[in-house]
Structure formats: C-alpha cells, structure tokens
Amino acid sequence: MGTATAADLTDLDDLRRAVSACTACDLYRGAEHAVVGAGPPSARLMLIGEQPGDREDREGAPFVGPAGGVLDRALAAAGIRREEVYLTNVVKHFAHEQRGKRRIHRKPNAAEIRACRPWLDAELRLVRPDVLGLLGATAAQALLGRSFRLTEHRGEVLEWEGHEVVATLHPSAVLRTPKERRDEVFDGLVADLRVLAQRVPRAGG
C-alpha cells in the first residue's frame, strides 16, 4: 500500500482494512496481525508508542500486553480515562527475532518506520487530536526528528504541526527497570502524563 492510498482513506475502518493488507515492508511476513490504533475517532488525546508487542500481535489490539497494563495504571494515576484516548504505534507490525519458541522484540529500523509512516499520518488526519503523547524515543524521533533526545526534553510541552506534544518514557521502560527503582520510574511516567492531561481541552471547550 502506497502513500496515496493512505492519504485517500476517509475513515478508521477503511484504514484498518488497508493496514491489514499492507506489504510495504517485510514485517508483515512474521506477524499474526497488523495492529492499528484503538479509541474514539474524535479523541482529543492520542498516545503513540513504538510498535505492537507479542500479545498485541496475537490479539490484534494495541497496548494489551504487560506494557499496556503499566500504561493503564499510569493513566488512571494521572486522571486520564483510557477509553477517551486514541492509542496507536509508529509501526503497525511486530518487529521481532525468533529464538526457539520465543519471539524477542527488536527495535524497528528506519526503513520499517518510513514504510509505516503513511498509516500514522492517516490516523492523525482522521482522528485530529489536539494533543499527542509520544511514548518512548522511537515514537518521539519519528515525529520530532532523529536528533531529538528524550532524556533532555521528556515532559516538556512542545509543538509539532499544530499539535501540542509531550514525549515521555514508553511504559515498557518501567518493566525493564530494576525493582528497587521501578516505583520511581513509574512515578515519572505518571508526572509526564499529568502534563498531557492538563493540555487536553475539556469537552465543550
């Protein structure tokens, strides 16, 4: 599927069907499902992660695995209702390496991110969120440029193509943190999500 096809889509159902048929990069070969975003089609807040994980690939839905559980807790702590958020990823298929029976996450490469970009652009055009939360360095650099450093700018309110943007950790970073520091890292994620919550226009506003 090329950029023109993505640009011509008029609703999210058509987008899901188009992404499911996408062969623009090789990631589709080892994936069970293409994972498109989920949430209200008029959501004012969109959260963008890196890519679906193993559980997301098997179930065909974003943020339903362990990192999704962390995100659910962090959203609740920040006063954000998940059902009011559109959740998606920069890459729509699970990038992984097969090791025996296990599928190990790997970071998507620049070509894979570039191949998937028309789908993310279509989601942004169709949902038209006011505020974007970028979860992790891959998502942040995909939109803000490869020179963007999450460690220097996380939690800051930035502007990108008419959207207010806040970049923060991916919730999987909490899971990778040693147990003695996990609460601290989780609290930092919540603090950044609270910044996002303050930027989202209220209903009727």
Disulfide bonds with the S-S distance in Angstrom:
none
